[in-house]
Amino acid sequence: MGEVPVARQRVTLAAVVVAMSLMLSGCVAPTEMPRPTTSSSRTASPTPTPTVAPERVEGGTAGQNRPYVEYVMARLISVSPQMTSLEIADTLVAAGFDRAALQVTDHATRVGSRADSILFSILIDGQCLLGQVADGAVTTSVGDVLGTGKCLVGRTVSLD
């Protein structure tokens, strides 16, 4: 009673082998990879859509001009990563903004070290377009005008 006949062992072993091969058949890579078909006509690859540079919105709000200021400042950073406060002001004036509407903090600390960041603002139609240049990048936001009629608190450089 303890011994299984040899024929039965072979059938059982064959059934296990068949079951295992069926289970593993999904795990085996095909022996030949499909090849792309070639044709005599050449298909054009998609052409990337050129990015249009933002433009200043004459008479627009601070929010409408924000993308343009970010674009102008990013270009300045790319050519002058260690720019001065006056370079920021001159760049914004060259971009079409009124020098009298600008405020910029000093690029140097009171002890003469390079400032970690430079803040700037543009007063546009009763709103402040605020910006910060730090670590080779510019960030902007739109805020309310302060009670002083200015956008920045603290010491700013003379832009005259």
Secondary structure, DSSP 4 states (H G I P E B T S, - for coil): --PPPHHHHHHHHHHHHHHHHHHHGGGSPPSS-------SSPPPPPPPPPPPPP---TT--HHHHHHHHHHHHHHHHHH-TT--HHHHHHHHHHTT--GGGEEE--SB-TTSPBPSEEEEEEEETTEEEEEEEETTEEEEEEEEPPTTS-S--S------
